[in-house]
Amino acid sequence: VQTIRTIPDAFPGKLNTCGRIAVHSAGNFVLVSNRGHDSIAVFRVQHALPRAGMLTMVGNFHTRGATPRHFQFDASGQWLITANQDSDRICVFRFNLANGRLDWTGHEYRVPSPNFVCNVQPHAEEVVELSDERPSDAVAADLATQQVGGGGVLQGGLLRSGATVPLPRINSRL
């Protein structure tokens, strides 16, 4: 059993609560959202004996908003989307599969009180519609349909809750 802090030692623990905990699909990283510190803590999973299964801190990465209620990887595992409930923002980060770092892409979207994000595969007819838009790469097409709790469904560049949100044009080769 291992007990590990998800926030820096200098930050008062009473001002923070942990939210979501997720294991990256490759099994090499564990991520935890910090509500209060407004960050995502990333831990590397050790695979070599004698420390197999133990976690080491990669870092804390600010979510570019307040109260990261939820976060989700896209299907490729290279992009992380955060739902910052108290700042009405969804933000997109690039996830470095080699070292676990999160880098903000500059893409953020105003959504009223987002509390859930889900990766959804588009139907065939939606993919045809997206191909007409010529996204910068396949990752943008994967991000084309995201479900946003508290805010509707992001499909084909539209947030289906009355608000229109442009899709990020992300190049995975950056």
Secondary structure, DSSP 8 states (H G I E B T S, - for coil): -----SS-TTS-GGG-EEEEEEE-TTSSEEEEEEETTTEEEEEEE--STTSTT-EEEEEEEE-SSS-EEEEEE-TTSSEEEEEEGGGTEEEEEEE-TTT--EEEEEEEEE-SS--EEEE----HHHHHHHHHH--SSHHHHHTTEEEEETTEEEETTEETTTEE-------TT-
